[in-house]
Structures are given as C-alpha cells and as structure tokens.
Amino acid sequence: MRTLDKNNIFDNRLHMYQQSNEFSTFSNNLRNWKSVSNIYSKKKLLYLDEIKPYLQKYFINHMSIIHQYCKKNNFINKQTFERILRSSGIVINNSNLESLWNSCQPSTKGISYEIFLQNFVPCQLENNQNSIGCSKDNLLSSNQCRILNYSIRINHIVKKYWQNLKDEFFSLDRYGRLFITIDQAINLMKKYCFPLNDNQQCELALLFSPKANGQFNYFDFMQHFSNQLSLKNLNQNIFSRSTYVIQSKQSWTYSPITINCILNRIRSQCVQNYGNIYRVFKMIDKNHQGYLTQIAFKQLLKQFNIHLNEEEFYHVISEIDKNQDGLISYDELYYALINDALII
C-alpha cells in the first residue's frame, strides 16, 4: 500500500481545488492582478499626478467609448464617472476617485463631456514633446481627437443654427465646390458665436482643410454633426432616399445601394473630376436652357457609370425634381446633392 506524505496530500487537495469554480475565480483575479501590475510597470501609483497620465493614455486609445457616451448624453453623473475610470483596469482607491471627480469641478448635473475631455483626453499638438504618445492601433488619430474635442463644445450651436449654416454655405459656394475659404469659415464661427477663442476657431477651420490650401471643407464639417443612418436602422416600410434599394448592378460597388448612394456618387464624381457641381450642370446643359431634361440627366448618370432601370430612375429623379415639372434646375440639383444630404 502506498503511503501519502504531507506533500502528496497537499498535491491531491490542490488538484481537487483546481477543479472548483473557486479556483477558476482565483485564477482570473490573479491574471487581472498581473495585467494591472504590468500597467504600473513595477511602480505603484499612489498620487494623482502619477495616476492621471495613465488614464489619459488609456482614454486616448479608447476614444470610441467616449464618443458613444458623448452622442447619448451631455453630462455624466458620479456613478458613471467611476465606472468609466475603473474600466481602464487601473486600481484607483475611493479617495483618489473623489479627488479626480472634484478636480473636474462638477455641477449639480454632473460633469460635461467637454470638461471630461479636457481633463482626460488632452489632444495636444503632435510636435509637442510633452504630449501623450499614441500607438498605431489608436481608434482615432490626433486630428480626429481634436475634432471630437471641438465638436463637443460647439455641438449645441451647430444644431441650433443648422439650417442657417446650410443657407450660409449655399450663398458662399454657389458653384458647389464643397469648400469656402478659411476666413469665411472663421467669420461664420464668430457670427454664430461659437464658444471658441480666435486661435481655436483658426485651428478648427484648419482641421477641415485637408490640403492645407486655405480652403475649408464645409460639407465634411457638417457631415460630422449629421445623422448618418445605416440601412439596417431604418424602417424598411417607409420609403425614403435612405431606404429604397437599387437592384441594378453597378460596376463601382458590390454592396446594396440606395438613392442616397447614387446621389453621393454624383456629388463625389462632380467634385473630384470637374471641380464643382455647376461645371457638370453647364456641360450637360448644352443649349444653355438653365435646366436639365430627363434625357440630359440620363446622360449625366451614364457619364458617371450609373445604371438604373426605369422605376429606379423615376425614384432618383423624384428626389431631385422637387416641383415635379420634369426638369431639373441647378438649385434643385445642388439641394439634392448637398443640402438634403445633411440632416439632423
């Protein structure tokens, strides 16, 4: 008969313990503790000035989470604040949590996301040596981070003057280039009292100047605030330019497309290949009548490699020809391609 010494008994009990749920929980906690200790890099964080840089780096790398909160609410309460901070994986005691909360100067409503971003997502200039480095796997680039920061601050103003801004852009860009000058953009920010100082207004305008040529892409700017609804989120029983599906095959895409996709194709082809929408309109309007017939509009579709059957063509042109007179004026084309594409 085999005799079990103390070590054998311990090994057997340990083997039995490993099979239990309790050991599984213990193992998970141990792995979590090790992962947190890796964050600390062999240095125990005790003070706010040590904890905060780690939180800032975490939130810069997880901006999509913050973005979702920003879209839903204007303020976060203390409970949500603690939940967001603890999601970083760093062990923060209640005293430091309280200090971090108070450092944001909460109001009776809580902390606004503008304040949260200022404290925990400091989007500094890329050449600033003190800025927090972003990894290649960042969900948002440094520019996108700055745009998000600004958008939180001006969101209520843009939404309040949404139609006014669209009318302003139309009056400044009659040719449909999708651009105005940087100075014109800054003047509009001042006119509608964007809560930014002069330097911030200039930087925001430059963030929407992709070629850094003094031109402000107002369409991209407005799209940033527009509700871009996906097909699956819409009620398929209600007809709209976002729900009606084009069945005809297109060589430039394999995905299911809607009337919106057709209009987006026309807009992008006009600007990319001809510089603006008006030039294409005048090119198709060879007799200088000031409008496009349905036959002329079919020529435009053909030029951009868009193929529709008669029913699909009827629905597309109905979205453009608002007065239903069978003719498309330039204003109707502009509004269908630009103004009607921007909704809130």
Secondary structure by P-SEA (a helix, b strand, c coil): cccccaaaaaaaaaaaaaacaaaaaaaaaaaaaaaaaaaacccccccaaaaaaaaaaaaaacaaaaaaaaaccccccaaaaaaaaacccccccaaaaaaaaaaaccccccccaaaaaacccccccccccccccccccccccaaaaaaaaaaaaaaaaaaaaaaaaaaaaaaacccccccccaaaaaaaaaaacccccaaaaaaaaaaaccccccccaaaaaaaaacccccccccccccccccccccccccccccccccaaaaaaaaaaaaaaccccaaaaaaaaaccccccccaaaaaaaaaaacccccaaaaaaaaaaccccccccccaaaaaaaaccccccc
